[in-house]
Amino acid sequence: MPQIRQSLGAMGVWAPIGIMLLRGVSIVLPALPSTAYSLAAGALLGFKTGFLTIVFTDILACSLAFCLARQFGRGPVRRLVGGKAMSVVERFSGSKVESNFFLMTGLLMTGFFDFVSYGLGIAGTPLKRFLPALFLSVFMSDLPIVALGAGIFDSGKSTLVAAVVGVFVLALIQSTVRRRFSLLNRK
């Protein structure tokens, strides 16, 4: 692993840019898995650079998804994400999530954050309401995943333990948010 990091270090800014592009595309086209890039960023770039790379990418890509949906609406989003993914986007756009900041933040912390970003854009959520929830969710949800990637290959037991605890806390938050979201949809 040190040899890989050394090779990536020789690439300069191109290694983080490559991960940013891969992660960004996987968010804007939500059919592609994106969590692997967070783990890879931590493992390959180290915690600090990996975390900053993923946070910047998530904020940029989710904001792009939100603005595309808000500006162009359902038709272009459907063509971009596909029919199957659009049904998930529709669930979030019609649920009035934007009226509850904490629920919106919690949903943005789940694995559906890309769909939620599109859904909130389609729902007409104001940008000034979306961005604080996005920033908070990105910092809280990216931290343990990138730390997990960094801890696995650094043999940093404290980083690894903190990452596992963080992932566990995220799982608890996700289950609570899903439960509340399903109750909200039933009303």
C-alpha positions as CSV (number, residue, x, y, z in Angstrom):
1,M,0.0,0.0,0.0
2,P,2.8,2.5,0.7
3,Q,4.0,2.0,-2.9
4,I,0.6,2.8,-4.3
5,R,0.3,6.0,-2.1
6,Q,3.8,7.0,-3.2
7,S,2.8,6.5,-6.9
8,L,-0.3,8.5,-6.3
9,G,1.7,11.2,-4.5
10,A,3.9,11.5,-7.7
11,M,0.7,12.2,-9.6
12,G,0.1,15.4,-7.7
13,V,-3.4,16.8,-7.9
14,W,-4.4,14.3,-10.6
15,A,-5.1,11.5,-8.1
16,P,-7.7,13.5,-6.2
17,I,-9.1,14.9,-9.4
18,G,-9.5,11.4,-10.8
19,I,-11.4,10.3,-7.6
20,M,-13.5,13.5,-7.8
21,L,-14.5,12.8,-11.3
22,L,-15.4,9.2,-10.6
23,R,-17.4,10.0,-7.5
24,G,-19.1,13.0,-9.1
25,V,-20.3,11.0,-12.1
26,S,-21.6,8.3,-9.7
27,I,-23.7,10.9,-7.9
28,V,-25.0,12.7,-11.0
29,L,-25.8,9.3,-12.5
30,P,-27.1,7.6,-9.4
31,A,-27.3,4.1,-10.9
32,L,-23.6,3.8,-10.2
33,P,-22.4,3.0,-6.6
34,S,-20.4,5.8,-5.0
35,T,-19.5,4.6,-1.5
36,A,-16.5,2.7,-2.9
37,Y,-14.9,5.9,-4.0
38,S,-15.1,7.3,-0.4
39,L,-13.3,4.2,0.9
40,A,-10.8,4.4,-1.9
41,A,-10.1,8.1,-1.2
42,G,-9.3,7.3,2.4
43,A,-7.2,4.3,1.5
44,L,-5.3,5.8,-1.4
45,L,-5.0,9.5,-0.5
46,G,-5.0,9.3,3.3
47,F,-7.6,10.6,5.7
48,K,-7.1,14.4,5.3
49,T,-6.8,14.6,1.5
50,G,-9.3,11.9,1.0
51,F,-11.9,13.5,3.3
52,L,-11.5,17.0,1.7
53,T,-11.7,15.4,-1.8
54,I,-14.9,13.5,-1.1
55,V,-16.6,16.4,0.8
56,F,-15.8,18.9,-2.0
57,T,-17.0,16.4,-4.6
58,D,-20.2,15.5,-2.7
59,I,-21.2,19.2,-2.2
60,L,-20.5,20.0,-5.8
61,A,-22.2,17.0,-7.3
62,C,-25.3,17.0,-5.1
63,S,-25.6,20.8,-5.7
64,L,-25.4,20.1,-9.4
65,A,-28.1,17.4,-9.2
66,F,-30.3,19.7,-7.1
67,C,-29.9,22.6,-9.5
68,L,-30.5,20.5,-12.6
69,A,-33.7,19.1,-11.1
70,R,-34.8,22.5,-9.9
71,Q,-34.0,24.3,-13.2
72,F,-35.2,21.7,-15.7
73,G,-37.7,19.5,-13.9
74,R,-38.8,15.9,-14.2
75,G,-38.4,15.3,-17.9
76,P,-34.6,16.0,-18.3
77,V,-33.9,14.3,-14.9
78,R,-35.8,11.2,-16.0
79,R,-33.6,11.1,-19.2
80,L,-30.5,11.6,-17.1
81,V,-31.1,9.0,-14.3
82,G,-33.4,6.6,-16.1
83,G,-37.0,5.4,-15.4
84,K,-36.2,3.0,-12.5
85,A,-34.1,5.6,-10.6
86,M,-36.7,8.3,-11.3
87,S,-39.3,6.3,-9.3
88,V,-37.0,6.7,-6.3
89,V,-36.5,10.4,-7.0
90,E,-40.3,10.9,-7.3
91,R,-40.7,9.3,-3.8
92,F,-38.5,12.0,-2.3
93,S,-39.9,14.9,-4.4
94,G,-43.5,14.3,-3.3
95,S,-43.0,13.7,0.4
96,K,-42.7,17.2,1.8
97,V,-39.3,16.4,3.3
98,E,-38.1,19.9,2.7
99,S,-40.4,21.2,5.5
100,N,-38.4,19.2,8.1
101,F,-34.7,20.3,8.2
102,F,-33.6,17.4,10.3
103,L,-35.4,14.8,8.2
104,M,-34.0,16.3,5.1
105,T,-30.5,16.3,6.6
106,G,-30.9,12.7,7.8
107,L,-32.1,11.5,4.3
108,L,-29.1,13.3,2.8
109,M,-26.9,11.2,5.1
110,T,-28.2,7.9,3.7
111,G,-27.1,6.0,0.6
112,F,-30.0,7.7,-1.2
113,F,-28.4,11.2,-1.0
114,D,-28.1,11.5,-4.8
115,F,-31.8,10.7,-5.3
116,V,-32.8,13.0,-2.4
117,S,-30.9,15.8,-4.0
118,Y,-32.8,15.4,-7.3
119,G,-36.1,15.0,-5.4
120,L,-35.6,18.1,-3.3
121,G,-34.7,20.1,-6.5
122,I,-37.9,18.8,-8.3
123,A,-39.9,19.7,-5.2
124,G,-38.8,23.3,-5.4
125,T,-36.9,23.4,-2.1
126,P,-35.1,26.7,-1.8
127,L,-31.3,26.5,-2.2
128,K,-30.8,28.3,1.1
129,R,-32.7,25.5,2.8
130,F,-31.0,22.7,0.9
131,L,-27.3,23.8,1.3
132,P,-27.1,23.8,5.1
133,A,-28.7,20.4,5.2
134,L,-26.3,19.2,2.5
135,F,-23.2,20.6,4.2
136,L,-24.1,19.1,7.6
137,S,-25.0,15.7,6.1
138,V,-21.8,15.5,4.0
139,F,-19.5,16.2,6.9
140,M,-21.2,13.8,9.2
141,S,-21.6,10.9,6.7
142,D,-18.4,11.2,4.8
143,L,-16.1,11.3,7.8
144,P,-16.5,7.7,9.0
145,I,-16.5,6.2,5.5
146,V,-13.2,7.9,4.5
147,A,-11.7,7.2,7.9
148,L,-12.6,3.6,7.5
149,G,-10.8,3.5,4.2
150,A,-7.8,5.3,5.7
151,G,-7.8,3.1,8.8
152,I,-7.8,-0.2,7.0
153,F,-4.5,0.5,5.2
154,D,-2.8,2.7,7.8
155,S,-3.1,0.1,10.6
156,G,-4.4,3.0,12.6
157,K,-6.5,1.1,15.2
158,S,-7.9,4.3,16.7
159,T,-9.0,5.6,13.3
160,L,-10.5,2.3,12.4
161,V,-12.4,2.0,15.7
162,A,-13.7,5.5,15.3
163,A,-14.7,4.8,11.7
164,V,-16.6,1.6,12.7
165,V,-18.4,3.5,15.5
166,G,-19.2,6.3,13.1
167,V,-20.6,3.8,10.6
168,F,-22.7,2.2,13.3
169,V,-24.1,5.6,14.3
170,L,-24.9,6.4,10.7
171,A,-26.8,3.1,10.5
172,L,-28.8,4.1,13.5
173,I,-29.6,7.5,12.1
174,Q,-30.5,5.9,8.8
175,S,-32.9,3.5,10.3
176,T,-34.6,6.2,12.4
177,V,-34.9,8.5,9.3
178,R,-36.3,5.7,7.2
179,R,-38.9,4.9,9.9
180,R,-39.9,8.6,10.2
181,F,-39.9,8.9,6.4
182,S,-42.2,5.9,6.0
183,L,-44.5,7.3,8.6
184,L,-44.5,10.7,6.9
185,N,-45.4,9.0,3.6
186,R,-48.4,7.1,5.1
187,K,-50.1,10.4,6.2
